[in-house]
Amino acid sequence: MSLYPWFQQIWQQWCQALAHNSVSPATLLVVKEGMGEATFIEAAARSLLCAHGSELCGYCHSCQLMDSQSHPDFHWVKPEQEGKSITVDVVRQINQLAQESSQFGGYRVIVIQPAHLMNESAANALLKTLEEPPSHCCFMLVTDCIDRVLPTILSRCRQLHVSEPAHTVVAEWLAKETGQDIAPYMIKLNDYAPIRALHFIQSQEHENYLRLVELFCHFLHSPLQFIHVLVDEIQSSPLVRLTWLWYLLTDAQKFHFQTQDKIVLPKSEEVAQCLSYSMLYQQYRELITLLHRLEMHRGLNSELLVFDWLSKFKGAPCLSTPTVI
């Protein structure tokens, strides 16, 4: 199986450890979302389970079972619901699997993703197994928030960090995949994560982005007329839409100090012209808090919170308190 070019460096590290029989019982893969990490995880698992090792033959019984997603020695653990914790009960089941014998007399591979969503009890339960790892059992923990993984877990893992690919690498890969030149802002807006950017392009999300920022600028000029339609637009996907606005406010702030990046987002200069730097910075900070709350507590009334955030914009045309004559 082929790997994306930005995984080649850590794949060489992995194969080297495999060749020297020094694969760690626990590996922490640190990779941001949207990089296509599943391809590396599967390749690493296959290298341990395949009868021909890192060659990944594709025709042995283990490879065929991996193809059909039914290998009894490969387990991929995720939260039951997106954003929810991985519970201690789930980890206890994992620990039991780790102690069992391999069905094929080789490795057992257990993937935990995202590792930072194990609650404290779950992480402590896993730690007991990592302190005395079973023979021929490989844990692979995956995270894009290493600061939320318990230090005791980190100390038991070999860390593999996936570097962010250069803009030119992402642009060339996207052009090859889509058959068209990609506007640089689309890559920046997706945090230089190639797979996320590809989805952004193929699903026509770039049209949604342009509509959102257009509405946002209309709102800054005529808040009473556009606030409700802007809230409705954000509500179609609150975390995604608010993250886009976070990028927009970030770029807009830089215009006030003439420190803008070479790649600027559409409408960022217009936003900078509408708002003072102090208001931009204040709302930027408020938006970070709002995003954090919505990420941590999925049951919150996002519509009300978004409306409240938008209502705090002041200093733009028609947003200032009118002068009474």
C-alpha positions, -999 to 999 in steps of 0.1 A, spaced: 0 0 0 12 35 -8 17 62 19 12 99 15 46 117 10 45 135 43 45 101 61 77 88 44 101 100 71 84 84 101 77 53 80 115 49 75 119 53 113 92 26 119 108 2 94 142 7 109 128 -2 144 111 -32 129 143 -44 112 162 -42 145 134 -59 164 131 -27 185 95 -17 180 82 -1 212 54 -18 231 36 16 230 39 42 203 23 76 204 16 90 169 13 128 171 -4 140 140 -29 167 134 -64 159 120 -67 159 83 -33 144 74 -46 109 64 -31 92 95 -52 61 90 -30 50 61 1 51 83 -16 33 112 -28 5 89 6 2 72 23 0 106 -2 -26 118 3 -47 86 40 -46 90 37 -63 124 10 -88 112 20 -96 77 39 -129 72 65 -109 52 70 -80 76 74 -45 63 72 -57 27 34 -57 32 29 -86 7 -9 -82 3 -15 -119 -3 -7 -137 29 -36 -147 52 -30 -119 76 -30 -93 48 -62 -107 34 -78 -105 68 -67 -69 71 -82 -62 37 -115 -75 49 -112 -57 82 -116 -89 102 -81 -96 116 -86 -111 151 -52 -96 163 -60 -60 152 -82 -38 173 -90 -1 166 -106 17 196 -125 50 192 -151 68 213 -186 54 209 -197 89 199 -177 117 184 -162 139 210 -171 116 239 -145 100 262 -130 66 259 -141 51 292 -124 29 317 -146 0 309 -134 1 273 -98 2 284 -103 -27 307 -116 -47 277 -84 -36 258 -62 -47 287 -79 -81 286 -73 -84 248 -37 -75 253 -31 -104 277 -46 -130 253 -25 -150 229 -23 -141 193 -45 -160 170 -16 -165 146 13 -167 171 26 -132 162 18 -97 173 -14 -82 185 -19 -45 176 -42 -22 195 -49 13 183 -64 40 206 -76 71 188 -77 98 200 -56 90 230 -63 123 247 -100 114 250 -93 87 275 -106 100 308 -83 99 338 -96 65 351 -92 50 316 -56 64 312 -46 51 346 -60 16 337 -40 16 305 -9 27 323 -9 -4 344 -7 -25 312 20 -2 297 41 -5 328 43 -43 323 36 -47 286 25 -82 274 49 -99 250 43 -93 213 15 -67 219 19 -33 203 -2 -3 214 -5 26 191 -19 57 206 -29 86 182 -35 122 192 -35 157 178 -35 172 213 -4 158 230 -8 183 259 -40 166 269 -23 131 272 -13 123 308 25 127 314 26 92 328 13 78 295 37 99 275 66 85 296 57 50 285 55 57 248 79 62 219 67 93 202 65 97 164 57 133 153 43 139 118 58 171 105 35 196 87 42 194 50 54 225 32 28 246 13 44 237 -20 41 199 -12 5 203 -3 -3 224 -34 14 200 -58 -3 170 -42 -37 187 -44 -32 198 -80 -24 162 -89 -54 149 -70 -79 174 -84 -64 182 -118 -66 220 -111 -45 247 -95 -57 254 -59 -61 288 -44 -34 292 -17 -59 304 9 -77 270 7 -46 253 20 -40 279 47 -76 277 58 -73 240 64 -41 243 85 -20 228 57 -36 194 63 -38 179 28 -67 155 33 -88 181 50 -80 205 22 -89 179 -4 -123 173 13 -128 211 15 -124 214 -23 -142 183 -34 -172 188 -12 -176 224 -24 -170 237 11 -149 266 -4 -182 280 -17 -197 278 18 -166 296 31 -169 324 6 -206 328 14 -199 329 51 -173 356 49 -195 376 26 -223 374 51 -200 383 79 -189 415 61 -226 424 54 -232 419 91 -205 443 100 -220 469 78 -257 462 86 -259 441 118 -296 443 124 -304 432 89 -279 403 87 -273 389 123 -300 363 121 -291 350 86 -254 349 97 -264 329 128 -283 305 107 -253 301 83 -230 294 112 -255 269 127 -252 246 97 -219 235 112 -209 256 142 -174 244 149 -163 245 113 -179 279 105 -166 295 137 -131 281 130 -132 297 96 -141 330 113 -112 325 137 -88 323 108 -105 354 93 -101 375 125 -65 363 128 -57 376 93 -76 408 98 -56 417 130 -23 415 110 -35 442 86 -35 467 114 2 462 119 11 456 82 23 421 91 -1 401 70 11 368 56 19 363 19 -13 342 18 -43 362 30 -79 350 33 -106 366 12 -123 395 29 -97 398 57 -87 433 47 -123 445 46 -129 431 81 -97 450 93 -111 482 78 -144 478 95 -131 471 130 -105 486 153 -77 464 164 -89 464 200 -123 451 189 -108 425 166 -85 412 194 -113 412 219 -137 392 197 -108 370 186 -103 360 222 -140 356 228 -142 333 198 -114 311 211 -133 307 244 -165 300 225 -149 273 204 -134 257 234 -167 256 252 -185 241 221 -157 215 217 -158 204 253 -195 205 258 -214 193 227 -248 197 243 -246 235 247 -271 258 228 -247 269 201 -272 292 184 -277 313 216 -239 314 222 -231 324 186 -258 352 187 -243 364 220 -208 365 205 -220 384 174 -239 409 195 -206 420 212 -192 434 180 -189 472 183 -172 499 164 -181 488 129 -205 509 108 -240 507 123 -227 487 153 -219 518 174 -246 532 197 -264 559 177 -260 595 188 -292 610 201 -299 645 189 
